Amino acid sequence: MDAKPQQNPEPPLSPLPPQGATAVPPPPTPMRTTLRRAAFGALAGAVLVAGAVIAVPDDAEEAAPPVAGPVARAEAAAAAGSPASLSDLTALIGDRQTWVETHPADAPSWAVLGTAYVEWGRRSGDVAYYGRAEQALQRSLAAQPGERGNAEAWVGLGALAAARNDFVAAKRWGETVRTREPKNWTVYPVLIDAYNGLGEYAAAARATEKFAALRKGAPALARTSEMYRNQGWREDALATAQEAADRATTPAGKAVALHRLGDLAGERGEPAEALAQYDAALRTDRGHLPSLAGRARALAALDRTDEALADYRTVTTKLPRPAYVLELGELYESLDLDGDARTQYAALRELLTRARPAGVDESLTEARFEADHGDPEAAVELMRTAWDAQRRSSAVADALAWSLHRAGRSEEAVQYAERAVESGVRNASYAYHLGMIESALGQDGPARGHLEEALRTDPGFSPLAAPLAREALEALGEPAEGGPADMQPPAPEPSAAPEPSAAPEPSAAPEPEQKPEQEPKAESGPEPKADPEPTAQPARSAAPSPGATKSGATAAP
């Protein structure tokens, strides 16, 4: 499953100068005459390659339908917007490599090869494939420019930029294609990733809705679940993710959907449920390594640390993503295995060093590492740069806040921590960071509330930070006696008391003068008074709902 794609004859180098995805500006919008060419080019490429793999016999009416091979399965998965299995993806890459050697002017095949390289780089953690992807996509554009209908290569460049965490470039490529071909559904996953990476959640929601309108099925449901999760709508996210799992038609697609269910359970503080979902994903597709990383995370939260360490060691060997290596290092540190932790942190630094020449921006993971285990000022610089480059997601806001706090600048940090918590994402780490920053500023009440929220959301959100959250909460102690109930204004009896005292005065002397005064009150007074009171009551009954929403929003992030 983890065999790498064929690397025999590499495609010839592109005659174009080497450029990163960010450095290649999308061309200006051309005439609309290219719309049909784009659709025709993509269809022709798919038919061409499929024809090279599957031959239709003359007596097709009598012959049984051929069993789809790995290349055809990978093509079918891509056509549905679903992930292909690793073995099928490997077969597709090998097939296209062989094809373009003898058909160097086949722009659609170069685009498919480049996009497949991007996917392999994502799923193997081998950033070298991003450079190969860029070469293949540029060869595709050299054979057929995007302005002449090669939108597939532009979408591939957008996917490459998103894989490199270059969300500004991904947005630019995606919006270029959407402007020309608004009904091209393949561009919307790129736009969703770009908008989420930049913190433009409203735009991501609109792109998700458009994608769901154009492309039904499990992939659209998975994206919709992600949108609900980012908005803090946990129940909707869960129901939609479950529907995506039920409707997935391939093992790889079902594993992705089950993995999402595991992530949602973990964020709710239900590690046993998360573990069950990750196990189901791995039974469906043994090669789905992100589920193995999720399983390790859930086992650590359940204090099954030996099993967690074993899973982490496996996944960091086969899928060495910096985030997973950092998690393993912190688990070692929480167990006082400092030597093993240092080994993992050194491996993390090496991965980060390798990522830069490949054009991959791992500054978020690097800042998280530096803030807690290295140089907080370096972490501040990394996140300031990201923020200034318009990467303003809740994750970046949280990392910038924590870096500033760890660098001793809590007053600057609080605004970013609040922004992360108020974004809608219900993340225990965000609440923990805000609580610790508020505690440093002497804001004991809000600090207590956010630390409690972090532990209520997910008691085992981090093997290092969760115990620190409990210690900080204990140090804050219980709130002072008394509270809102003792601070309410007195009941309105005193204001009602003057009315009886005023009653004896009219009864003592001028009864006839008081009757005319009461008659107007009887005509217009009582009924208007009765109206305000009912309207006032709904206002009070409605008041708790905004309050409840606000407290839910506070608990949400």
C-alpha positions in Angstrom: 0.0 0.0 0.0 2.8 2.3 0.7 4.8 1.5 -2.4 5.8 4.7 -4.1 4.7 5.5 -7.7 7.0 4.4 -10.5 9.9 6.7 -10.9 11.3 5.3 -14.1 11.5 7.4 -17.0 10.9 10.8 -15.5 9.1 13.2 -17.8 11.4 15.6 -19.6 12.0 18.8 -17.8 9.8 21.7 -18.8 11.3 24.3 -21.1 9.6 26.9 -19.0 11.7 28.6 -16.2 11.1 27.0 -12.8 8.5 29.0 -10.9 6.5 28.4 -7.7 2.8 28.2 -7.7 2.7 31.6 -6.0 5.0 33.2 -8.5 2.9 32.2 -11.5 0.2 34.9 -11.9 -3.0 33.8 -13.4 -3.5 35.4 -16.9 -6.2 38.0 -17.5 -9.7 36.9 -18.1 -10.1 36.0 -21.9 -13.2 35.8 -24.1 -15.9 33.4 -23.1 -15.2 31.4 -26.3 -12.9 29.1 -24.3 -15.6 27.6 -22.2 -16.6 24.8 -24.6 -13.0 24.1 -25.4 -12.2 23.5 -21.7 -15.0 20.9 -21.3 -14.0 19.3 -24.6 -10.3 19.1 -23.7 -11.0 17.5 -20.3 -13.4 15.0 -21.8 -11.1 14.2 -24.7 -8.2 13.5 -22.4 -10.2 11.2 -20.2 -11.5 9.3 -23.2 -8.0 9.1 -24.7 -6.4 7.6 -21.7 -9.3 5.3 -20.9 -9.2 4.1 -24.5 -5.5 3.3 -24.1 -6.3 1.1 -21.0 -9.6 -0.6 -21.7 -10.2 -2.1 -25.1 -13.9 -2.8 -26.1 -14.3 -6.2 -27.8 -16.2 -6.5 -31.1 -18.8 -8.8 -29.5 -19.4 -6.4 -26.7 -23.1 -7.4 -26.6 -22.3 -11.0 -25.7 -19.1 -10.4 -23.6 -19.4 -9.7 -19.9 -18.5 -6.1 -18.9 -14.8 -5.9 -18.1 -13.7 -5.5 -14.6 -12.4 -2.0 -14.1 -8.6 -1.9 -13.6 -6.8 0.3 -11.1 -6.3 3.1 -13.6 -10.0 3.1 -14.6 -10.9 3.1 -10.9 -8.7 6.0 -10.2 -10.2 7.9 -13.1 -13.7 7.1 -11.9 -12.9 8.3 -8.4 -11.5 11.6 -9.7 -14.5 12.0 -11.9 -16.7 11.7 -8.8 -14.6 14.0 -6.7 -13.6 11.1 -4.4 -10.1 10.0 -3.3 -8.6 7.0 -5.1 -6.9 4.3 -3.2 -3.1 4.6 -3.0 -2.6 1.5 -5.2 -4.9 2.9 -7.8 -3.3 6.3 -7.6 0.1 4.6 -8.1 -1.2 2.8 -11.2 -2.6 6.0 -12.6 0.7 7.9 -12.2 2.6 5.1 -13.8 0.2 4.9 -16.7 0.3 8.7 -17.4 4.1 8.7 -17.1 4.3 6.1 -19.8 1.7 7.8 -22.0 3.2 11.3 -22.0 6.6 9.9 -23.0 5.2 9.1 -26.4 2.5 11.8 -26.4 4.3 14.9 -25.1 1.7 17.3 -26.6 -1.2 15.7 -24.7 -2.1 18.6 -22.4 -4.9 16.8 -20.5 -2.7 13.9 -19.7 0.0 16.2 -18.4 -2.6 17.9 -16.2 -3.9 14.6 -14.9 -0.3 13.5 -14.1 0.4 16.8 -12.3 -2.7 16.6 -10.2 -2.0 13.0 -9.3 1.5 14.0 -8.2 -0.1 16.6 -5.9 -2.4 14.0 -4.4 0.5 11.6 -3.9 2.5 14.3 -2.2 -0.4 15.0 0.2 -0.9 11.4 1.1 2.7 10.3 1.3 4.2 13.4 3.0 6.9 13.4 0.3 7.1 17.1 -0.6 9.4 16.3 -3.5 6.3 15.3 -5.5 5.1 18.9 -5.5 8.1 19.9 -7.7 7.2 17.1 -10.1 3.6 18.2 -10.1 4.6 21.8 -11.0 6.7 20.6 -13.9 3.9 18.4 -15.2 1.3 21.2 -14.9 3.6 23.6 -16.7 4.1 21.1 -19.5 0.4 20.9 -19.8 0.1 24.6 -20.1 2.9 24.8 -22.6 1.1 22.3 -24.8 -2.3 24.1 -24.4 -2.5 27.4 -22.5 -5.2 27.9 -20.0 -6.8 30.7 -22.1 -7.4 28.1 -24.8 -9.4 25.8 -22.6 -6.9 24.1 -20.3 -8.7 25.0 -17.1 -7.7 21.5 -15.8 -4.1 22.6 -15.5 -5.1 25.8 -13.7 -7.2 23.8 -11.2 -4.1 21.6 -10.7 -2.0 24.6 -9.9 -4.6 25.8 -7.4 -4.6 22.4 -5.8 -0.8 22.4 -5.7 -0.8 25.9 -4.0 -3.3 24.7 -1.4 -1.2 21.6 -0.7 1.8 23.9 -0.1 -0.4 26.0 2.2 0.0 28.9 -0.2 -3.7 29.9 0.1 -3.3 33.3 -1.5 -2.1 31.6 -4.7 -4.8 28.9 -4.4 -7.4 31.5 -4.2 -6.1 33.4 -7.2 -6.0 30.3 -9.4 -9.4 29.2 -8.2 -11.1 32.5 -8.7 -9.5 32.7 -12.2 -11.2 29.4 -13.2 -14.4 30.2 -11.5 -14.7 33.5 -13.4 -14.3 31.7 -16.7 -16.2 28.5 -15.9 -18.6 29.1 -12.9 -20.1 25.6 -13.4 -16.8 23.8 -13.4 -17.3 21.9 -10.1 -13.6 20.8 -9.9 -12.5 24.3 -8.9 -14.7 24.6 -5.8 -12.7 22.2 -3.5 -9.6 24.4 -4.3 -11.6 27.6 -3.4 -12.9 26.0 -0.2 -9.4 25.1 1.0 -8.1 28.5 0.0 -10.8 30.5 1.8 -10.6 28.4 4.9 -6.9 28.8 5.0 -7.3 32.6 4.8 -10.0 32.7 7.4 -12.6 33.9 4.8 -15.3 31.6 6.2 -18.3 33.3 4.6 -16.7 32.9 1.2 -15.9 29.3 2.0 -19.5 28.7 2.9 -20.7 30.1 -0.3 -18.2 28.0 -2.3 -19.3 24.9 -0.3 -23.0 25.6 -1.2 -22.1 26.0 -4.9 -20.1 22.8 -4.9 -23.0 20.9 -3.2 -25.4 22.3 -5.9 -23.1 21.2 -8.7 -21.9 17.9 -7.4 -24.1 15.7 -5.2 -22.9 12.8 -3.2 -20.4 12.0 -0.4 -17.7 14.5 -1.4 -20.2 17.4 -1.3 -21.6 16.1 2.0 -18.1 15.9 3.5 -17.4 19.5 2.5 -20.8 20.6 4.0 -19.9 18.9 7.2 -16.6 20.8 7.3 -18.5 24.0 6.8 -20.9 23.2 9.7 -17.9 22.3 11.9 -16.2 25.7 11.2 -19.4 27.5 12.1 -19.7 25.6 15.4 -22.8 23.6 14.4 -21.7 20.3 15.9 -24.9 18.4 15.5 -25.3 19.4 11.8 -21.7 18.6 11.2 -22.1 15.2 12.8 -25.3 14.3 10.9 -23.9 15.4 7.6 -20.6 13.5 8.1 -22.6 10.4 9.0 -24.6 10.7 5.8 -21.3 11.1 3.8 -20.0 7.9 5.3 -23.3 6.1 4.5 -23.2 7.3 0.9 -19.5 6.7 0.1 -19.1 4.2 -2.6 -15.4 3.4 -2.5 -13.2 2.1 0.4 -11.0 5.2 0.2 -13.9 7.6 0.2 -15.6 5.8 3.1 -12.4 5.9 5.1 -12.2 9.6 4.6 -15.7 10.0 5.8 -15.2 7.8 8.9 -12.0 9.7 9.7 -14.1 12.9 9.8 -16.5 11.3 12.2 -13.5 10.4 14.4 -12.2 14.0 14.3 -15.6 15.3 15.3 -15.9 12.9 18.2 -12.4 13.8 19.4 -13.2 17.5 19.3 -16.3 16.7 21.5 -14.1 15.1 24.1 -15.3 11.5 23.3 -12.0 9.6 22.7 -13.7 6.2 22.9 -16.1 7.1 20.1 -13.3 8.7 18.1 -11.2 5.5 18.4 -14.1 3.4 17.2 -14.5 5.6 14.1 -10.8 5.6 13.3 -10.7 1.8 13.7 -13.6 1.5 11.3 -11.8 3.7 8.8 -8.7 1.6 9.0 -10.7 -1.6 8.5 -12.2 0.0 5.4 -8.8 1.2 4.0 -5.7 0.0 5.8 -3.6 2.6 4.0 -5.5 5.6 5.4 -2.7 6.8 7.6 -4.4 10.0 8.9 -6.8 7.6 10.7 -3.8 5.9 12.3 -2.7 9.3 13.5 -6.2 10.0 14.8 -6.2 6.6 16.5 -2.9 7.4 18.3 -4.4 10.7 19.5 -7.5 9.0 20.8 -5.4 6.3 22.6 -3.3 9.0 24.3 -6.5 10.7 25.5 -7.6 7.3 27.0 -4.3 7.0 28.8 -3.4 3.9 26.6 0.0 5.5 26.0 1.9 2.4 25.0 -0.5 1.7 22.1 -0.5 5.4 21.2 3.3 5.5 21.0 3.3 2.5 18.8 0.7 4.0 16.4 2.5 7.3 16.3 5.8 5.7 15.5 4.2 3.8 12.6 2.5 6.8 11.1 5.4 9.2 11.5 7.6 6.7 9.6 5.1 6.2 6.7 3.5 9.7 6.7 6.1 12.1 8.2 3.9 15.2 8.5 5.4 17.8 10.8 2.2 18.0 12.8 2.2 14.3 13.6 5.9 14.4 14.6 5.2 17.3 17.0 2.3 15.4 18.6 4.6 12.4 19.2 7.3 14.6 20.7 4.8 16.2 23.1 3.5 12.8 24.1 7.0 11.7 24.9 7.5 14.9 26.9 4.3 14.4 28.9 5.7 11.0 29.9 9.0 12.5 31.0 10.8 10.7 28.2 12.8 13.8 27.4 15.5 12.1 25.3 12.8 10.6 22.9 11.1 14.0 22.8 14.3 15.7 21.8 14.8 13.2 19.1 11.3 13.9 17.7 11.9 17.7 17.9 15.1 17.3 15.9 13.3 15.2 13.3 10.6 18.0 13.2 13.3 20.6 12.5 14.7 18.5 9.7 11.2 18.1 8.1 10.6 21.9 8.3 14.0 22.5 6.7 13.1 20.1 3.8 9.7 21.7 3.3 11.0 25.2 2.5 12.9 24.4 -0.7 9.8 22.5 -1.9 7.7 25.7 -1.5 5.7 24.3 1.4 4.7 26.7 4.1 4.8 24.9 7.5 5.0 28.1 9.5 1.9 27.3 11.5 3.3 24.0 12.9 6.7 25.6 13.3 5.3 28.5 15.3 3.4 26.1 17.6 6.7 24.2 18.2 8.8 27.3 18.8 6.2 28.9 21.1 6.3 25.9 23.5 9.6 24.3 22.9 11.9 26.8 21.2 12.0 30.5 20.6 8.7 32.3 21.2 9.9 35.5 19.5 10.7 33.4 16.4 7.1 32.1 16.6 5.8 35.6 16.8 7.7 36.6 13.7 6.4 33.6 11.8 2.8 34.3 12.6 3.1 38.1 12.1 4.3 37.3 8.6 1.4 34.9 8.0 -1.1 37.5 9.3 0.3 40.2 7.2 0.1 37.9 4.2 -3.7 37.7 4.8 -3.6 34.2 6.4 -6.1 35.1 9.1 -7.7 31.8 9.9 -8.7 30.9 13.5 -5.7 28.6 13.7 -3.3 31.4 12.7 -5.0 33.9 15.1 -4.7 31.3 18.0 -1.0 30.6 17.2 -0.2 34.3 17.0 -1.9 34.9 20.3 -0.1 32.0 22.1 3.3 33.0 20.6 2.8 36.6 21.9 1.8 35.3 25.3 4.8 33.0 25.5 7.0 35.9 24.5 5.6 37.9 27.5 3.3 40.1 25.5 -0.1 39.0 26.8 -1.8 42.4 26.3 -1.1 42.2 22.6 -2.1 38.5 22.6 -5.6 38.7 24.0 -7.3 40.3 20.9 -6.0 37.5 18.7 -7.0 34.8 21.2 -10.5 36.3 21.4 -10.7 36.3 17.6 -9.8 32.6 17.5 -12.4 31.7 20.1 -15.1 33.8 18.5 -14.6 32.3 15.0 -17.1 29.5 15.6 -14.7 26.6 15.7 -15.1 24.8 19.0 -11.5 24.0 19.8 -10.4 23.2 23.4 -6.9 24.5 22.7 -8.2 27.9 21.7 -10.2 28.3 24.9 -7.2 27.1 26.9 -4.9 29.7 25.4 -7.4 32.5 25.9 -7.9 31.4 29.5 -4.1 31.4 30.2 -3.7 34.8 28.6 -6.5 36.2 30.7 -5.1 34.7 33.8 -1.7 36.4 33.1 -3.6 39.7 32.8 -5.3 39.2 36.1 -8.7 38.6 34.6 -9.6 35.7 36.9 -13.3 35.5 36.1 -13.0 35.2 32.3 -9.9 33.0 32.7 -11.7 30.6 34.9 -14.6 30.4 32.5 -12.4 29.7 29.5 -10.3 27.1 31.2 -13.4 25.3 32.4 -14.7 25.5 28.8 -11.5 23.9 27.4 -11.7 21.0 29.8 -15.4 20.7 29.3 -15.1 20.6 25.5 -12.3 18.0 25.5 -10.7 16.9 28.8 -7.8 15.3 27.0 -7.2 17.9 24.3 -3.4 17.7 24.8 -1.2 15.4 26.8 0.9 18.5 27.8 -1.6 21.3 28.0 -4.6 19.6 29.5 -2.8 18.9 32.9 -1.6 22.6 32.8 -5.2 23.8 32.3 -6.3 21.8 35.4 -3.4 23.2 37.5 -4.2 26.8 36.4 -7.9 26.3 37.2 -7.0 25.0 40.6 -4.7 27.9 41.2 -7.5 30.4 40.4 -9.7 28.7 43.1 -13.4 29.0 43.4 -15.1 32.3 42.7 -15.9 34.6 45.6 -19.1 33.9 47.5 -22.2 35.7 46.3 -22.8 36.4 42.7 -25.5 37.7 40.4 -28.3 36.6 42.6 -27.1 38.7 45.5 -26.3 41.7 43.3 -29.8 42.1 41.8 -31.7 45.3 42.6 -34.4 45.1 45.3 -37.9 43.9 44.3 -40.2 46.7 43.1 -42.4 46.6 46.3 -41.2 50.0 47.5 -42.2 51.7 44.3 -45.6 50.0 44.5 -46.1 51.1 48.1 -46.8 54.8 47.4 -49.9 53.9 45.4 -51.8 52.7 48.5 -50.6 55.8 50.5 -51.9 58.0 47.6 -55.2 56.2 47.7 -56.3 57.5 51.2 -55.7 61.1 50.0 -58.4 61.1 47.3 -60.8 59.1 49.6 -60.3 61.7 52.3 -61.6 64.7 50.4 -62.3 65.1 46.7 -64.1 62.0 45.5 -65.9 63.8 42.7 -62.6 65.2 41.4 -61.0 61.7 41.3 -63.8 60.1 39.4 -63.2 62.1 36.2 -59.5 61.2 36.5 -60.3 57.5 36.8 -62.8 57.5 33.9 -60.2 58.5 31.3 -57.9 55.9 32.8 -60.6 53.3 32.5 -61.1 54.2 28.8 -57.6 54.4 27.6 -55.4 53.6 30.6 -55.9 49.9 31.6 -55.9 48.6 28.0 -52.6 50.3 27.0 -51.1 49.2 30.3 -52.1 45.7 29.6 -50.5 45.8 26.2 -47.0 47.0 27.4 -46.9 44.2 30.0 -47.4 41.4 27.6 -44.8 43.0 25.2 -42.4 43.4 28.1 -42.8 39.7 29.0 -41.8 38.4 25.6 -38.9 40.7 25.7 -37.8 39.1 28.9 -38.4 35.6 27.7 -36.5 36.4 24.5 -33.6 37.8 26.5 -32.3 34.4 27.6 -32.1 33.1 24.0 -29.6 35.7 22.9 -27.8 35.1 26.1 -27.9 31.4 25.5 -26.6 31.9 22.0 -23.8 34.1 23.3 -22.8 31.6 25.9 -23.0 28.9 23.2 -20.8 30.9 21.0 -18.3 31.4 23.8 -18.4 27.7 24.4 -18.3 27.0 20.7 -14.8 27.8 19.6 
